[in-house]
Amino acid sequence: MKKLYLVIMAAVFGLVGCGTIEELFESEESVPLSEVPAPALNAAKAAVKGIVLTEAEVEKEDGQIVYELEGKANGKEYEIEVTAEGKVLEVEEEDEDHEDKD
């Protein structure tokens, strides 16, 4: 009985450490750029002038669909998070050392 209690407690503490149960089931999925909605693509291109998008992932964050678009511009790599409706949530620039810059 003590072993069962310990297993249950470990599971509960593990879940608490994840923030929310929803976060446990969130996952990114690669999608072709052709499947990314036009407002999302246009917003990403406007956020980083001259970007050439190379790949995309989609996930559900806080109940909304979010696309993470990756590409290059001016010799630098970028990751842009944008909603399907075209709202830019985050732009990350990677320098030559591959360190993220916000």
Secondary structure, DSSP 8 states (H G I E B T S, - for coil): -HHHHHHHHHHHHHHHHTS-HHHHH---EEE-GGGS-HHHHHHHHHHSTT-EEEEEEEEEETTEEEEEEEEEETTEEEEEEEETTS-EEEEEEE-TT--EE-
